[in-house]
Amino acid sequence: MKVTKLLISLTLLVSMTACVSGTRSINPRLPEAEVFKQKLGAVYIASINDVRAFEAKPKKPEIPSVKGGPEKKTADELSTYIGRQRNGYGGAMGSVALTEGNTVQSEVRSLLEAGLKANGYELADTPQAAGKNLNVDIEQFWAWMVPGFVSIGFESKVSLKLSVDGTDQSQLVEGFGNNEGQIASNANWELTYKRAYADFLKKLSSSLKNLGL
């Protein structure tokens, strides 16, 4: 029994270490969402700002980080990073990034558009065509690995601060995702984000009401 457990542990360690040294590009998918039939008005997404605080060597894996430190990357480059891979001992390795052409801003826009439509709001193309202008700060958009004895945990968090022009009201909406797998595959990274998206969309409705939308 001890030999079997040791072999499983070594196999998992090798599979994790072999797949985490480079940058992994993934394409998270939005969950299916019902569109609310009643129309509640038009909303214009005025701004989406990436205000995540990257660190060079954070003590916790859930804190955004990038190899070499954030000062060696441009803001455009940082906007593509959404996770950090780790070896079997928990040491930071390569990055997890969005596929080419995508950024956290574009992901958040798609997520909010789906959420607004699901809650009965139309999306305006200009501020003049909207009843409300929505501003967004991306405070967290990150995924990380949690090495285990016989499996790997994949966890993610999406945290957005929403505010409306002309008011002093704001709402922090957060979504969490997690799953377990045997290898650090694209599918496992994408699944944790899909679950974080779904959790975010569930919580969005009450926050929109609190903003007066």
DRENPA-3360 file (N, C-alpha, C; in nm, 2 decimals, always signed):
BEGIN
1 = MKVTKLLI = +0.08/-0.12/+0.00/+0.00/+0.00/+0.00/+0.09/+0.13/+0.00 ~ +0.19/+0.13/+0.09/+0.28/+0.24/+0.09/+0.35/+0.26/-0.04 ~ +0.39/+0.15/-0.11/+0.46/+0.16/-0.24/+0.37/+0.22/-0.34 ~ +0.24/+0.18/-0.34/+0.14/+0.23/-0.43/+0.12/+0.38/-0.42 ~ +0.11/+0.42/-0.29/+0.09/+0.56/-0.26/+0.21/+0.64/-0.31 ~ +0.33/+0.59/-0.29/+0.45/+0.66/-0.33/+0.46/+0.67/-0.48 ~ +0.42/+0.56/-0.55/+0.42/+0.57/-0.70/+0.32/+0.67/-0.75 ~ +0.20/+0.67/-0.69/+0.10/+0.77/-0.73/+0.15/+0.91/-0.71;
9 = SLTLLVSM = +0.22/+0.93/-0.59/+0.27/+1.07/-0.56/+0.38/+1.11/-0.65 ~ +0.47/+1.02/-0.69/+0.58/+1.05/-0.78/+0.53/+1.08/-0.92 ~ +0.43/+1.00/-0.96/+0.37/+1.02/-1.09/+0.30/+1.15/-1.10 ~ +0.23/+1.19/-1.00/+0.17/+1.32/-1.00/+0.27/+1.43/-1.00 ~ +0.38/+1.41/-0.92/+0.48/+1.52/-0.91/+0.55/+1.54/-1.05 ~ +0.58/+1.43/-1.12/+0.64/+1.44/-1.25/+0.55/+1.51/-1.35 ~ +0.42/+1.46/-1.35/+0.32/+1.52/-1.44/+0.30/+1.67/-1.42 ~ +0.30/+1.71/-1.29/+0.29/+1.85/-1.26/+0.41/+1.93/-1.31;
17 = TACVSGTR = +0.53/+1.88/-1.27/+0.65/+1.95/-1.30/+0.68/+1.96/-1.45 ~ +0.64/+1.86/-1.53/+0.67/+1.86/-1.67/+0.58/+1.95/-1.75 ~ +0.48/+2.00/-1.69/+0.38/+2.08/-1.77/+0.37/+2.22/-1.73 ~ +0.45/+2.27/-1.64/+0.43/+2.40/-1.58/+0.54/+2.50/-1.61 ~ +0.64/+2.47/-1.69/+0.75/+2.56/-1.70/+0.73/+2.67/-1.80 ~ +0.65/+2.66/-1.90/+0.63/+2.76/-2.00/+0.50/+2.83/-1.97 ~ +0.46/+2.93/-2.06/+0.34/+3.00/-2.05/+0.23/+2.92/-2.12 ~ +0.12/+2.89/-2.04/+0.00/+2.82/-2.10/-0.10/+2.92/-2.14;
25 = SINPRLPE = -0.16/+2.90/-2.26/-0.26/+2.99/-2.31/-0.39/+2.92/-2.31 ~ -0.50/+2.98/-2.24/-0.63/+2.92/-2.23/-0.74/+3.01/-2.28 ~ -0.85/+2.96/-2.30/-0.97/+3.03/-2.35/-1.09/+3.00/-2.27 ~ -1.11/+3.06/-2.15/-1.23/+3.03/-2.07/-1.36/+3.05/-2.14 ~ -1.46/+2.97/-2.11/-1.59/+2.98/-2.17/-1.69/+3.03/-2.08 ~ -1.78/+3.12/-2.13/-1.89/+3.16/-2.05/-1.99/+3.05/-2.03 ~ -2.05/+3.04/-1.91/-2.16/+2.94/-1.90/-2.29/+2.99/-1.97 ~ -2.38/+2.90/-1.99/-2.51/+2.94/-2.05/-2.59/+3.02/-1.96;
33 = AEVFKQKL = -2.65/+3.13/-2.01/-2.73/+3.22/-1.92/-2.86/+3.25/-1.99 ~ -2.97/+3.24/-1.91/-3.10/+3.28/-1.97/-3.11/+3.43/-1.99 ~ -3.17/+3.47/-2.09/-3.19/+3.62/-2.12/-3.33/+3.66/-2.06 ~ -3.33/+3.75/-1.97/-3.45/+3.80/-1.91/-3.54/+3.87/-2.01 ~ -3.66/+3.83/-2.02/-3.75/+3.89/-2.13/-3.79/+4.03/-2.10 ~ -3.81/+4.07/-1.98/-3.85/+4.20/-1.95/-3.74/+4.30/-1.97 ~ -3.76/+4.41/-2.03/-3.65/+4.51/-2.06/-3.65/+4.62/-1.95 ~ -3.54/+4.63/-1.89/-3.53/+4.73/-1.77/-3.45/+4.85/-1.81;
41 = GAVYIASI = -3.41/+4.87/-1.93/-3.34/+4.99/-1.97/-3.20/+4.95/-2.04 ~ -3.13/+5.06/-2.08/-3.00/+5.04/-2.15/-2.89/+5.09/-2.06 ~ -2.78/+5.01/-2.07/-2.66/+5.04/-1.99/-2.54/+5.05/-2.08 ~ -2.45/+5.15/-2.06/-2.33/+5.16/-2.14/-2.21/+5.13/-2.05 ~ -2.13/+5.04/-2.09/-2.01/+5.01/-2.01/-1.90/+5.11/-2.05 ~ -1.88/+5.21/-1.96/-1.80/+5.33/-1.99/-1.65/+5.30/-1.98 ~ -1.61/+5.22/-1.88/-1.47/+5.19/-1.86/-1.45/+5.06/-1.79 ~ -1.34/+4.99/-1.83/-1.30/+4.87/-1.76/-1.15/+4.88/-1.73;
49 = NDVRAFEA = -1.11/+4.89/-1.60/-0.97/+4.92/-1.57/-0.91/+4.80/-1.49 ~ -0.80/+4.76/-1.53/-0.73/+4.65/-1.47/-0.64/+4.71/-1.35 ~ -0.69/+4.69/-1.23/-0.62/+4.75/-1.12/-0.56/+4.64/-1.03 ~ -0.54/+4.52/-1.08/-0.48/+4.41/-1.01/-0.34/+4.45/-0.96 ~ -0.30/+4.41/-0.84/-0.17/+4.44/-0.79/-0.08/+4.31/-0.80 ~ +0.01/+4.31/-0.90/+0.10/+4.20/-0.92/+0.22/+4.22/-0.82 ~ +0.27/+4.10/-0.78/+0.39/+4.10/-0.70/+0.49/+4.01/-0.77 ~ +0.62/+4.02/-0.73/+0.72/+3.94/-0.79/+0.72/+3.80/-0.73;
57 = KPKKPEIP = +0.72/+3.80/-0.59/+0.73/+3.67/-0.52/+0.63/+3.67/-0.41 ~ +0.50/+3.66/-0.44/+0.40/+3.66/-0.33/+0.41/+3.54/-0.24 ~ +0.36/+3.56/-0.11/+0.36/+3.45/-0.02/+0.25/+3.36/-0.04 ~ +0.14/+3.41/-0.11/+0.02/+3.33/-0.13/+0.00/+3.31/-0.28 ~ -0.03/+3.19/-0.33/-0.05/+3.17/-0.48/-0.17/+3.25/-0.54 ~ -0.26/+3.29/-0.45/-0.38/+3.36/-0.51/-0.35/+3.51/-0.54 ~ -0.23/+3.56/-0.50/-0.19/+3.69/-0.54/-0.12/+3.69/-0.67 ~ -0.17/+3.78/-0.77/-0.11/+3.78/-0.90/+0.04/+3.80/-0.90;
65 = SVKGGPEK = +0.10/+3.72/-0.99/+0.25/+3.73/-1.00/+0.29/+3.69/-1.14 ~ +0.41/+3.73/-1.17/+0.47/+3.70/-1.30/+0.62/+3.68/-1.29 ~ +0.67/+3.58/-1.36/+0.81/+3.55/-1.35/+0.90/+3.68/-1.39 ~ +0.99/+3.71/-1.30/+1.08/+3.83/-1.32/+1.02/+3.95/-1.26 ~ +0.89/+3.95/-1.21/+0.83/+4.07/-1.15/+0.76/+4.15/-1.25 ~ +0.65/+4.22/-1.20/+0.57/+4.30/-1.29/+0.63/+4.42/-1.36 ~ +0.74/+4.47/-1.30/+0.81/+4.58/-1.35/+0.88/+4.55/-1.49 ~ +0.89/+4.42/-1.52/+0.96/+4.38/-1.64/+0.85/+4.36/-1.75;
73 = KTADELST = +0.73/+4.38/-1.72/+0.62/+4.36/-1.82/+0.55/+4.50/-1.84 ~ +0.49/+4.51/-1.96/+0.41/+4.63/-1.99/+0.27/+4.60/-1.94 ~ +0.19/+4.71/-1.93/+0.05/+4.70/-1.88/-0.03/+4.61/-1.98 ~ +0.00/+4.62/-2.11/-0.07/+4.53/-2.21/-0.03/+4.39/-2.19 ~ +0.09/+4.36/-2.15/+0.13/+4.22/-2.13/+0.07/+4.17/-2.00 ~ +0.07/+4.25/-1.90/+0.01/+4.20/-1.77/-0.14/+4.18/-1.78 ~ -0.21/+4.25/-1.88/-0.35/+4.23/-1.90/-0.39/+4.10/-1.96 ~ -0.29/+4.02/-2.00/-0.31/+3.89/-2.06/-0.29/+3.78/-1.96;
81 = YIGRQRNG = -0.23/+3.81/-1.85/-0.20/+3.70/-1.75/-0.31/+3.68/-1.65 ~ -0.35/+3.56/-1.63/-0.47/+3.53/-1.55/-0.44/+3.41/-1.45 ~ -0.31/+3.37/-1.43/-0.28/+3.26/-1.34/-0.13/+3.23/-1.34 ~ -0.10/+3.15/-1.25/+0.04/+3.11/-1.23/+0.05/+2.96/-1.21 ~ +0.13/+2.89/-1.28/+0.15/+2.75/-1.27/+0.25/+2.72/-1.16 ~ +0.24/+2.60/-1.10/+0.33/+2.57/-0.99/+0.38/+2.42/-1.00 ~ +0.49/+2.39/-0.95/+0.54/+2.25/-0.95/+0.49/+2.18/-0.83 ~ +0.53/+2.05/-0.82/+0.47/+1.96/-0.72/+0.50/+2.01/-0.57;
89 = YGGAMGSV = +0.60/+2.10/-0.56/+0.63/+2.15/-0.43/+0.57/+2.28/-0.40 ~ +0.49/+2.33/-0.49/+0.42/+2.46/-0.47/+0.50/+2.58/-0.52 ~ +0.62/+2.56/-0.58/+0.70/+2.66/-0.63/+0.64/+2.73/-0.76 ~ +0.65/+2.86/-0.77/+0.60/+2.93/-0.89/+0.68/+2.89/-1.01 ~ +0.61/+2.87/-1.12/+0.67/+2.83/-1.25/+0.62/+2.93/-1.36 ~ +0.57/+2.87/-1.47/+0.53/+2.95/-1.58/+0.39/+3.02/-1.55 ~ +0.35/+3.11/-1.65/+0.23/+3.18/-1.63/+0.11/+3.11/-1.71 ~ -0.01/+3.15/-1.67/-0.13/+3.11/-1.74/-0.18/+3.24/-1.80;
97 = ALTEGNTV = -0.20/+3.24/-1.94/-0.24/+3.36/-2.01/-0.36/+3.33/-2.09 ~ -0.43/+3.44/-2.13/-0.54/+3.43/-2.23/-0.48/+3.41/-2.37 ~ -0.56/+3.35/-2.45/-0.51/+3.32/-2.59/-0.49/+3.46/-2.66 ~ -0.41/+3.46/-2.76/-0.37/+3.58/-2.83/-0.49/+3.66/-2.87 ~ -0.48/+3.79/-2.85/-0.59/+3.89/-2.88/-0.69/+3.91/-2.77 ~ -0.68/+3.83/-2.66/-0.77/+3.85/-2.55/-0.70/+3.91/-2.43 ~ -0.77/+3.99/-2.35/-0.72/+4.05/-2.23/-0.83/+4.03/-2.12 ~ -0.79/+4.06/-2.00/-0.88/+4.06/-1.89/-1.00/+4.16/-1.91;
105 = QSEVRSLL = -0.96/+4.27/-1.97/-1.07/+4.37/-2.00/-1.17/+4.31/-2.10 ~ -1.13/+4.24/-2.20/-1.22/+4.19/-2.30/-1.30/+4.07/-2.24 ~ -1.24/+3.99/-2.15/-1.31/+3.88/-2.08/-1.42/+3.94/-1.99 ~ -1.38/+4.04/-1.92/-1.48/+4.11/-1.82/-1.59/+4.17/-1.90 ~ -1.56/+4.23/-2.01/-1.67/+4.29/-2.09/-1.77/+4.18/-2.14 ~ -1.72/+4.07/-2.18/-1.81/+3.96/-2.23/-1.89/+3.91/-2.11 ~ -1.82/+3.90/-2.00/-1.89/+3.85/-1.88/-2.00/+3.94/-1.83 ~ -1.97/+4.07/-1.83/-2.07/+4.17/-1.79/-2.19/+4.18/-1.89;
113 = EAGLKANG = -2.15/+4.17/-2.02/-2.26/+4.18/-2.12/-2.36/+4.07/-2.10 ~ -2.30/+3.95/-2.08/-2.39/+3.83/-2.06/-2.48/+3.85/-1.93 ~ -2.41/+3.90/-1.82/-2.49/+3.92/-1.70/-2.59/+4.03/-1.71 ~ -2.56/+4.14/-1.78/-2.66/+4.25/-1.80/-2.78/+4.20/-1.88 ~ -2.75/+4.13/-1.99/-2.86/+4.08/-2.07/-2.95/+3.98/-1.99 ~ -2.88/+3.89/-1.91/-2.96/+3.79/-1.83/-3.05/+3.86/-1.73 ~ -3.01/+3.99/-1.69/-3.10/+4.06/-1.60/-3.19/+4.16/-1.66 ~ -3.20/+4.16/-1.79/-3.30/+4.24/-1.86/-3.25/+4.37/-1.91;
121 = YELADTPQ = -3.12/+4.39/-1.92/-3.07/+4.52/-1.96/-3.02/+4.51/-2.11 ~ -3.04/+4.62/-2.18/-2.99/+4.62/-2.32/-2.85/+4.70/-2.31 ~ -2.76/+4.67/-2.40/-2.63/+4.73/-2.40/-2.63/+4.84/-2.50 ~ -2.60/+4.96/-2.46/-2.59/+5.08/-2.54/-2.45/+5.09/-2.61 ~ -2.45/+5.14/-2.73/-2.33/+5.16/-2.80/-2.26/+5.29/-2.77 ~ -2.34/+5.39/-2.71/-2.28/+5.52/-2.68/-2.34/+5.56/-2.54 ~ -2.27/+5.65/-2.47/-2.32/+5.70/-2.34/-2.46/+5.77/-2.36 ~ -2.47/+5.84/-2.47/-2.60/+5.91/-2.49/-2.72/+5.82/-2.51;
129 = AAGKNLNV = -2.70/+5.70/-2.55/-2.81/+5.61/-2.57/-2.84/+5.53/-2.45 ~ -2.77/+5.55/-2.34/-2.79/+5.47/-2.22/-2.85/+5.55/-2.11 ~ -2.93/+5.48/-2.02/-2.98/+5.54/-1.90/-2.88/+5.55/-1.79 ~ -2.78/+5.46/-1.79/-2.68/+5.45/-1.69/-2.55/+5.41/-1.76 ~ -2.44/+5.48/-1.71/-2.30/+5.44/-1.75/-2.23/+5.37/-1.64 ~ -2.18/+5.25/-1.67/-2.12/+5.16/-1.58/-1.97/+5.16/-1.59 ~ -1.90/+5.18/-1.47/-1.76/+5.18/-1.47/-1.71/+5.05/-1.39 ~ -1.60/+4.99/-1.43/-1.56/+4.87/-1.37/-1.41/+4.87/-1.34;
137 = DIEQFWAW = -1.38/+4.83/-1.22/-1.24/+4.81/-1.18/-1.22/+4.66/-1.16 ~ -1.12/+4.60/-1.23/-1.09/+4.46/-1.21/-0.99/+4.45/-1.09 ~ -1.04/+4.41/-0.98/-0.96/+4.40/-0.86/-0.89/+4.26/-0.85 ~ -0.95/+4.16/-0.90/-0.90/+4.02/-0.90/-0.95/+3.95/-1.02 ~ -0.86/+3.88/-1.09/-0.89/+3.79/-1.20/-0.77/+3.70/-1.21 ~ -0.78/+3.59/-1.13/-0.66/+3.51/-1.11/-0.70/+3.36/-1.08 ~ -0.62/+3.27/-1.12/-0.63/+3.13/-1.09/-0.50/+3.07/-1.04 ~ -0.50/+2.97/-0.96/-0.38/+2.91/-0.91/-0.40/+2.77/-0.88;
145 = MVPGFVSI = -0.29/+2.70/-0.86/-0.29/+2.55/-0.83/-0.27/+2.53/-0.69 ~ -0.33/+2.42/-0.64/-0.32/+2.38/-0.50/-0.27/+2.23/-0.51 ~ -0.14/+2.21/-0.50/-0.09/+2.07/-0.51/-0.14/+1.98/-0.40 ~ -0.18/+1.86/-0.44/-0.23/+1.76/-0.34/-0.16/+1.63/-0.35 ~ -0.19/+1.54/-0.27/-0.12/+1.41/-0.27/-0.16/+1.33/-0.39 ~ -0.28/+1.32/-0.42/-0.32/+1.23/-0.54/-0.40/+1.32/-0.65 ~ -0.41/+1.45/-0.63/-0.48/+1.53/-0.73/-0.43/+1.67/-0.71 ~ -0.46/+1.75/-0.81/-0.43/+1.90/-0.81/-0.56/+1.98/-0.80;
153 = GFESKVSL = -0.56/+2.08/-0.71/-0.67/+2.17/-0.70/-0.65/+2.29/-0.79 ~ -0.75/+2.33/-0.86/-0.75/+2.45/-0.94/-0.85/+2.55/-0.89 ~ -0.81/+2.66/-0.84/-0.90/+2.76/-0.79/-0.89/+2.89/-0.86 ~ -1.00/+2.97/-0.86/-1.00/+3.10/-0.93/-1.09/+3.20/-0.87 ~ -1.06/+3.32/-0.89/-1.14/+3.43/-0.83/-1.15/+3.55/-0.93 ~ -1.28/+3.59/-0.95/-1.30/+3.71/-1.03/-1.37/+3.81/-0.94 ~ -1.31/+3.93/-0.92/-1.36/+4.03/-0.83/-1.37/+4.16/-0.90 ~ -1.49/+4.22/-0.92/-1.51/+4.34/-0.99/-1.58/+4.44/-0.91;
161 = KLSVDGTD = -1.52/+4.57/-0.91/-1.59/+4.68/-0.84/-1.67/+4.76/-0.94 ~ -1.80/+4.76/-0.93/-1.89/+4.83/-1.02/-1.94/+4.96/-0.96 ~ -1.94/+5.06/-1.05/-2.00/+5.19/-1.00/-2.07/+5.26/-1.12 ~ -2.16/+5.35/-1.09/-2.24/+5.42/-1.19/-2.21/+5.57/-1.19 ~ -2.19/+5.62/-1.31/-2.16/+5.77/-1.32/-2.27/+5.85/-1.25 ~ -2.23/+5.95/-1.19/-2.33/+6.04/-1.12/-2.37/+6.00/-0.99 ~ -2.32/+5.89/-0.94/-2.36/+5.84/-0.80/-2.23/+5.81/-0.72 ~ -2.24/+5.80/-0.59/-2.13/+5.76/-0.51/-2.14/+5.61/-0.47;
169 = QSQLVEGF = -2.23/+5.54/-0.53/-2.26/+5.40/-0.50/-2.16/+5.31/-0.58 ~ -2.12/+5.20/-0.51/-2.04/+5.10/-0.58/-2.07/+4.96/-0.52 ~ -2.04/+4.86/-0.59/-2.07/+4.72/-0.55/-1.95/+4.64/-0.59 ~ -1.90/+4.55/-0.49/-1.80/+4.46/-0.52/-1.86/+4.32/-0.55 ~ -1.85/+4.27/-0.67/-1.91/+4.14/-0.70/-1.80/+4.04/-0.72 ~ -1.81/+3.93/-0.66/-1.70/+3.83/-0.66/-1.76/+3.69/-0.71 ~ -1.68/+3.62/-0.78/-1.71/+3.48/-0.82/-1.59/+3.39/-0.79 ~ -1.62/+3.27/-0.74/-1.52/+3.18/-0.71/-1.54/+3.05/-0.78;
177 = GNNEGQIA = -1.43/+2.99/-0.82/-1.44/+2.86/-0.89/-1.33/+2.76/-0.85 ~ -1.36/+2.63/-0.85/-1.26/+2.53/-0.81/-1.30/+2.40/-0.87 ~ -1.20/+2.32/-0.89/-1.21/+2.18/-0.94/-1.08/+2.11/-0.91 ~ -1.09/+1.98/-0.93/-0.97/+1.90/-0.91/-0.94/+1.81/-1.03 ~ -0.81/+1.79/-1.06/-0.77/+1.71/-1.17/-0.64/+1.64/-1.15 ~ -0.60/+1.55/-1.24/-0.48/+1.48/-1.22/-0.36/+1.55/-1.29 ~ -0.39/+1.64/-1.39/-0.28/+1.71/-1.46/-0.32/+1.85/-1.47 ~ -0.22/+1.94/-1.50/-0.24/+2.08/-1.52/-0.27/+2.10/-1.66;
185 = SNANWELT = -0.39/+2.06/-1.71/-0.43/+2.07/-1.85/-0.51/+2.20/-1.87 ~ -0.52/+2.24/-2.00/-0.60/+2.36/-2.03/-0.74/+2.34/-1.98 ~ -0.80/+2.22/-2.00/-0.93/+2.19/-1.96/-0.96/+2.22/-1.81 ~ -0.86/+2.18/-1.73/-0.88/+2.20/-1.58/-0.87/+2.35/-1.55 ~ -0.78/+2.43/-1.61/-0.78/+2.57/-1.59/-0.90/+2.64/-1.64 ~ -0.95/+2.60/-1.75/-1.07/+2.66/-1.81/-1.20/+2.63/-1.73 ~ -1.20/+2.51/-1.67/-1.32/+2.47/-1.59/-1.33/+2.55/-1.46 ~ -1.22/+2.58/-1.40/-1.22/+2.66/-1.28/-1.27/+2.80/-1.31;
193 = YKRAYADF = -1.23/+2.85/-1.42/-1.28/+2.99/-1.46/-1.43/+2.98/-1.50 ~ -1.47/+2.88/-1.57/-1.61/+2.87/-1.60/-1.70/+2.87/-1.48 ~ -1.65/+2.80/-1.37/-1.73/+2.79/-1.25/-1.72/+2.93/-1.17 ~ -1.61/+3.00/-1.18/-1.60/+3.13/-1.12/-1.70/+3.23/-1.19 ~ -1.71/+3.22/-1.33/-1.80/+3.30/-1.41/-1.94/+3.27/-1.36 ~ -1.98/+3.15/-1.35/-2.11/+3.11/-1.31/-2.15/+3.16/-1.17 ~ -2.06/+3.16/-1.08/-2.08/+3.21/-0.95/-2.09/+3.36/-0.95 ~ -2.01/+3.43/-1.03/-2.02/+3.57/-1.04/-2.16/+3.61/-1.10;
201 = LKKLSSSL = -2.21/+3.54/-1.20/-2.33/+3.58/-1.26/-2.45/+3.56/-1.17 ~ -2.44/+3.46/-1.08/-2.55/+3.44/-0.98/-2.56/+3.56/-0.88 ~ -2.44/+3.62/-0.85/-2.44/+3.72/-0.75/-2.46/+3.86/-0.81 ~ -2.45/+3.87/-0.94/-2.46/+4.00/-1.01/-2.60/+4.07/-0.99 ~ -2.70/+3.99/-1.00/-2.84/+4.05/-1.00/-2.86/+4.14/-0.89 ~ -2.84/+4.10/-0.76/-2.86/+4.18/-0.65/-2.78/+4.30/-0.64 ~ -2.65/+4.29/-0.70/-2.56/+4.41/-0.70/-2.61/+4.51/-0.79 ~ -2.67/+4.47/-0.91/-2.72/+4.57/-1.00/-2.84/+4.64/-0.94;
209 = KNLGL = -2.92/+4.57/-0.87/-3.03/+4.64/-0.80/-2.98/+4.74/-0.70 ~ -2.88/+4.71/-0.63/-2.82/+4.79/-0.52/-2.76/+4.92/-0.59 ~ -2.72/+4.91/-0.71/-2.66/+5.02/-0.78/-2.77/+5.11/-0.84 ~ -2.89/+5.07/-0.83/-3.00/+5.15/-0.88/-3.03/+5.13/-1.03 ~ -2.98/+5.02/-1.08/-3.00/+4.99/-1.23/-3.14/+4.92/-1.24;
% end
